[in-house]
């Protein structure tokens, strides 16, 4: 339960797990030979994008394993790439295990983040390139990364996969307070993250989220 003066969490570990479940359900069963196509408009393949997603979930979780997260700008794990244009990660999937094996890694990393944000002191801050954020903020980051990269992969596969609107709405309210919701929360989140354009709003070339802790209600 939140303490007096603390806002109720918009996004928690439960929502991270829901987003990851959407990812796993959406991408299970796709043959291994289809994963090397480009993921949407990204420069990465669908496989590389899934690796990047798992990497995000893991590294977000690791921040809250530290006693004083703000004292450590980055957990100094070795970063590498499989190819010059690929994502820079600390973890990579075993290709012999195939896509289902790597979806298991995504589920595990999402579970670590869910546990980390739910057990951290709500006022704990951890560093991020867009500025320090709290457990709720990192949970929302995990949701956004999971939903939009699942979309990128599905688009590369010529599939349509739409997540629960509630997840998109929570992520928008927490990380994109400057973006009014139009049409649906999901289409708005896609616009906010530079994935689509609308008749009234051109596609965003540059975008960011705002992870600073919310003020008490």
Secondary structure, DSSP 8 states (H G I E B T S, - for coil): ---TT----SS-HHHHHHHHHHHHHHHTT--GGGTTSB-TTSSSBHHHHHHHHHHHHHHHHHHTTSTTGGG-SS-----B-SSTTS--BS----GGGHHHHHHHHHHHHHHHHHHHHHHS-TT--B--TT--B-HHHHHHHHHHHHHHHHHHHHHHTT------HHHHHHHHHHH-TTS---S-HHHHHHHHTTS---SSS---SS-----S-----
